[in-house]
Amino acid sequence: MNRILPTLAVILVVLFVLSLSFFTVDQRQFAVVFQFSEARRVISEPGFHFKIPLLQEVRYFDKRIQTIDESIPARIQTIEKMNVRADSYIKWRIVDVERYYKAVGTDQRKAVDRLRNTVNNMLRDEFGKRTVQDVISGKRDEVMDFVRKVADSDASRIGVRVIDVRIKRVELEDSTLTSVYERMQSERKAVASQLRAEGSAEAEKIKADADRQREVTLADAYNKAQQLKGEGDGRAASIYGQTYGQNPEFYAFYKSLDAYKESFRKKGDLLVVDPSAEFFKYMKNPRAGGK
């Protein structure tokens, strides 16, 4: 009995020491073995591993992708001096755990604060060079890609890789909304005024062209009428000349009838002449011509 108790004690001590000598690493973790606060080994492969008990200790770091989701949107000013609020998130993970530990130790908040400050500063710088339209939709992807590259370059100094930076939502502040609405109204009014001016100019052009065509048509018609009238007068004169040559008395009689017709066109027309005047010779005697 006296021998069994010491033996059991030795066995228990050995088991205790062995339990302190082995540790497991999960596939979702990095493990760093420290000896006197100095990193001696970095273990990235999952499984059972050995350490010197009571001399070495193990600390674990998450190798999965982490998310920094901003609870308070960043206040950003665009190139037009308009304020917007950008709600963003950052995807990152540890890639060099030894460098990461030297930079921030075991306090993950230091790494988060550094990444958050870097991204927010880059967002302010880049959005400050662009308009509200670019911030909302136009060049957002281009800006986000550039910000991610810069943030990743800075994060590599602490053993971290920035996988993605995205803007979830961009909200315009009340003062900015008012300015945007006023600018939109001004732009629409300017477009409307331009369209009206172009329409008026086109209308004047069409009207001027129509007036020109009208004048040309009238001028052509007048010239043609004058030409036809001249031809008719010439033809009439020729006929009159032929008639006069063939029968002067009939010609004189016909011309007198025209003169009577023109003189008494209306019922109220009144002509005061001497009844014995030459004008009435065919009224008195139709055969008076030539006597």
SEMAR-415821 format. One record per residue (C-alpha): x, y, z; residue number from 1. Coordinates in Angstrom, 3 decimals, padded with zeros to 6 digits. Example, Ala and Ser with C-alpha at 12.3 -4.5 7.8 and 13.67 -1.06 7.14 Angstrom:
% SEMAR-415821
        X        Y        Z num
  012.300 -004.500  007.800   1
  013.670 -001.060  007.140   2
This chain:
% SEMAR-415821
        X        Y        Z num
  000.000  000.000  000.000   1
  002.853  002.313  000.857   2
  004.393  001.720 -002.610   3
  001.151  002.252 -004.553   4
  000.543  005.809 -003.399   5
  003.923  007.197 -004.509   6
  003.558  005.382 -007.786   7
  000.133  006.892 -008.374   8
  001.488  010.280 -007.487   9
  004.311  009.936 -009.992  10
  001.877  008.779 -012.657  11
 -000.399  011.751 -011.983  12
  002.510  014.169 -012.199  13
  003.646  012.642 -015.458  14
  000.129  012.865 -016.901  15
 -000.151  016.463 -015.772  16
  003.175  017.347 -017.366  17
  002.162  015.583 -020.578  18
 -001.133  017.485 -020.639  19
  000.864  020.685 -020.449  20
  003.194  019.551 -023.214  21
  000.619  019.003 -025.953  22
 -001.864  021.430 -027.451  23
 -004.213  021.454 -030.423  24
 -004.520  024.017 -033.197  25
 -007.890  024.549 -034.857  26
 -008.001  024.980 -038.641  27
 -009.487  028.432 -038.097  28
 -006.528  029.621 -036.016  29
 -002.867  030.492 -035.993  30
 -000.860  029.437 -032.954  31
  002.260  031.185 -031.732  32
  004.558  029.506 -029.205  33
  006.211  032.021 -026.879  34
  009.167  031.492 -024.647  35
  009.983  034.288 -022.202  36
  007.535  036.571 -024.148  37
  009.427  035.971 -027.374  38
  007.763  034.278 -030.349  39
  009.631  031.060 -031.072  40
  007.292  029.236 -033.454  41
  004.300  030.099 -035.650  42
  001.963  027.196 -036.342  43
 -000.597  027.479 -039.132  44
 -001.359  023.787 -039.642  45
 -004.166  022.272 -037.559  46
 -003.544  019.253 -035.296  47
 -001.620  018.225 -032.152  48
  001.626  020.031 -031.361  49
  004.268  019.918 -028.642  50
  005.632  022.625 -026.354  51
  007.947  022.686 -023.380  52
  005.704  022.672 -020.352  53
  005.982  025.460 -017.767  54
  008.496  027.203 -020.040  55
  006.540  027.910 -023.191  56
  003.032  029.225 -023.698  57
  000.710  029.289 -026.687  58
 -001.426  032.148 -027.949  59
 -004.050  031.832 -030.674  60
 -004.993  034.248 -033.451  61
 -008.001  033.979 -035.737  62
 -007.065  033.375 -039.386  63
 -010.600  033.833 -040.706  64
 -011.776  036.887 -042.611  65
 -012.844  039.617 -040.187  66
 -015.370  042.390 -040.822  67
 -015.222  045.969 -039.599  68
 -018.756  047.267 -039.918  69
 -018.986  050.960 -039.155  70
 -021.775  051.766 -036.703  71
 -021.491  055.517 -037.275  72
 -021.314  056.705 -040.917  73
 -018.309  058.847 -041.793  74
 -019.026  062.483 -042.634  75
 -017.441  063.338 -045.981  76
 -017.328  066.569 -047.982  77
 -017.358  066.467 -051.780  78
 -015.573  068.794 -054.170  79
 -018.709  070.998 -054.277  80
 -018.426  071.448 -050.485  81
 -021.511  069.278 -049.957  82
 -021.667  066.979 -046.949  83
 -022.623  063.314 -047.234  84
 -022.576  060.401 -044.798  85
 -020.923  057.204 -046.020  86
 -021.642  053.886 -044.288  87
 -018.799  051.469 -045.123  88
 -017.360  048.102 -044.170  89
 -013.892  046.512 -044.366  90
 -013.009  042.849 -044.920  91
 -009.560  041.830 -043.599  92
 -007.554  038.902 -042.289  93
 -004.201  038.157 -040.642  94
 -001.591  036.811 -043.069  95
  001.649  037.330 -041.091  96
  000.832  036.515 -037.476  97
  004.355  037.196 -036.169  98
  004.403  040.685 -037.633  99
  000.840  041.220 -036.491 100
  001.776  040.326 -032.897 101
  004.790  042.640 -032.940 102
  002.626  045.509 -034.198 103
 -000.520  045.216 -032.071 104
  000.098  042.369 -029.632 105
 -003.057  040.526 -028.686 106
 -005.248  043.640 -028.738 107
 -007.261  043.345 -031.965 108
 -008.811  046.771 -031.369 109
 -005.507  048.409 -032.299 110
 -005.549  046.742 -035.711 111
 -009.238  047.610 -036.190 112
 -008.657  051.261 -035.271 113
 -005.707  051.507 -037.637 114
 -007.622  050.015 -040.560 115
 -010.675  052.153 -039.845 116
 -008.649  055.374 -039.684 117
 -006.755  054.553 -042.880 118
 -009.927  053.800 -044.842 119
 -011.852  056.834 -043.518 120
 -008.969  059.179 -044.332 121
 -008.716  057.756 -047.841 122
 -012.462  058.080 -048.353 123
 -012.326  061.738 -047.337 124
 -009.385  062.412 -049.634 125
 -010.847  060.625 -052.654 126
 -014.441  061.799 -052.278 127
 -013.167  065.306 -051.691 128
 -011.890  065.255 -055.279 129
 -015.239  064.188 -056.726 130
 -018.804  065.403 -057.129 131
 -021.914  064.137 -055.367 132
 -022.891  062.292 -058.544 133
 -019.555  060.452 -058.578 134
 -019.890  059.620 -054.883 135
 -023.424  058.242 -055.247 136
 -023.013  056.146 -058.368 137
 -020.704  057.385 -061.090 138
 -017.185  056.417 -059.938 139
 -017.807  054.705 -056.607 140
 -016.329  051.335 -057.661 141
 -013.214  053.032 -058.989 142
 -012.764  054.923 -055.719 143
 -013.372  051.810 -053.614 144
 -010.782  049.798 -055.521 145
 -008.188  052.533 -055.073 146
 -008.968  052.892 -051.345 147
 -008.652  049.120 -050.867 148
 -005.232  049.041 -052.523 149
 -003.920  051.903 -050.383 150
 -005.384  050.418 -047.200 151
 -003.922  047.007 -048.046 152
 -000.490  048.529 -048.587 153
 -000.632  050.175 -045.156 154
 -002.092  047.076 -043.470 155
  000.737  044.870 -044.766 156
  003.036  046.628 -042.284 157
  001.153  044.992 -039.438 158
  000.761  041.591 -041.113 159
 -002.805  042.143 -042.323 160
 -004.369  041.891 -045.780 161
 -007.352  044.101 -046.698 162
 -009.593  041.983 -048.890 163
 -012.382  044.421 -049.647 164
 -013.644  047.918 -048.851 165
 -017.201  048.830 -049.760 166
 -019.679  051.625 -049.259 167
 -023.015  050.182 -048.159 168
 -024.930  053.418 -048.261 169
 -024.422  057.105 -048.985 170
 -026.866  059.554 -047.436 171
 -027.112  063.221 -048.248 172
 -027.441  065.598 -045.334 173
 -030.459  067.909 -045.209 174
 -028.444  070.936 -046.291 175
 -026.933  068.923 -049.135 176
 -030.341  067.611 -050.214 177
 -031.649  071.173 -050.462 178
 -028.636  072.227 -052.531 179
 -028.989  069.190 -054.802 180
 -032.691  069.841 -055.367 181
 -032.034  073.504 -056.139 182
 -029.247  072.590 -058.534 183
 -031.466  069.996 -060.237 184
 -034.209  072.607 -060.642 185
 -031.710  075.095 -062.061 186
 -030.367  072.503 -064.485 187
 -033.880  071.522 -065.609 188
 -034.802  075.188 -066.079 189
 -031.641  075.758 -068.066 190
 -032.399  072.741 -070.265 191
 -036.003  073.906 -070.723 192
 -034.840  077.417 -071.639 193
 -032.346  075.993 -074.106 194
 -035.008  073.794 -075.694 195
 -037.404  076.737 -075.927 196
 -034.694  078.890 -077.476 197
 -033.826  076.162 -079.970 198
 -037.526  075.689 -080.747 199
 -038.010  079.445 -081.255 200
 -034.944  079.617 -083.480 201
 -036.184  076.652 -085.515 202
 -039.655  078.217 -085.767 203
 -038.162  081.513 -086.977 204
 -036.060  079.606 -089.463 205
 -039.089  077.728 -090.785 206
 -041.143  080.938 -090.891 207
 -038.392  082.808 -092.713 208
 -038.047  079.967 -095.197 209
 -041.826  079.909 -095.738 210
 -041.881  083.687 -096.230 211
 -039.017  083.424 -098.683 212
 -040.780  080.666 -100.613 213
 -043.974  082.744 -100.561 214
 -042.170  085.776 -101.937 215
 -040.465  083.675 -104.587 216
 -043.772  082.039 -105.542 217
 -045.553  085.403 -105.711 218
 -042.741  086.922 -107.710 219
 -042.743  083.991 -110.116 220
 -046.531  084.168 -110.411 221
 -046.414  087.936 -110.955 222
 -043.721  087.605 -113.585 223
 -045.665  084.842 -115.304 224
 -048.893  086.888 -115.097 225
 -047.156  089.942 -116.509 226
 -045.658  087.792 -119.227 227
 -049.060  086.300 -120.069 228
 -050.680  089.727 -119.890 229
 -048.035  091.163 -122.180 230
 -048.515  088.274 -124.579 231
 -052.307  088.767 -124.411 232
 -052.028  092.519 -124.933 233
 -049.685  091.965 -127.856 234
 -052.006  089.401 -129.316 235
 -055.029  091.672 -128.765 236
 -053.191  094.581 -130.372 237
 -052.325  092.336 -133.299 238
 -055.974  091.291 -133.621 239
 -057.097  094.905 -133.322 240
 -054.578  095.890 -135.991 241
 -055.729  093.132 -138.297 242
 -059.374  094.077 -137.719 243
 -058.677  097.733 -138.344 244
 -056.852  096.864 -141.553 245
 -059.710  094.697 -142.760 246
 -062.623  096.981 -141.743 247
 -061.805  100.361 -140.170 248
 -065.487  101.213 -139.769 249
 -066.244  098.071 -137.726 250
 -063.181  098.666 -135.593 251
 -064.288  102.217 -134.816 252
 -067.791  100.930 -134.042 253
 -066.462  098.190 -131.710 254
 -064.225  100.587 -129.841 255
 -067.139  102.969 -129.408 256
 -069.220  100.162 -127.871 257
 -066.428  099.474 -125.396 258
 -066.360  103.132 -124.525 259
 -070.160  103.173 -123.998 260
 -069.954  100.063 -121.835 261
 -067.243  101.521 -119.648 262
 -069.045  104.846 -119.355 263
 -072.380  103.356 -118.274 264
 -071.189  100.409 -116.181 265
 -073.473  101.294 -113.237 266
 -077.084  102.412 -113.183 267
 -076.223  105.604 -111.364 268
 -073.485  106.648 -113.766 269
 -074.057  110.099 -115.235 270
 -072.323  111.631 -118.213 271
 -072.742  115.311 -119.100 272
 -071.682  116.025 -122.696 273
 -073.066  117.799 -125.752 274
 -075.532  115.450 -127.483 275
 -074.046  116.492 -130.825 276
 -070.553  115.459 -129.720 277
 -068.566  112.908 -131.680 278
 -068.921  110.466 -128.738 279
 -072.594  109.728 -129.552 280
 -072.365  109.416 -133.306 281
 -072.910  105.618 -133.271 282
 -075.848  105.993 -130.914 283
 -077.513  108.296 -133.343 284
 -076.557  106.428 -136.480 285
 -074.859  102.964 -136.357 286
 -073.564  103.524 -139.870 287
 -071.967  106.839 -138.969 288
 -068.431  105.494 -139.117 289
 -066.569  106.619 -142.147 290
 -069.080  109.481 -142.998 291
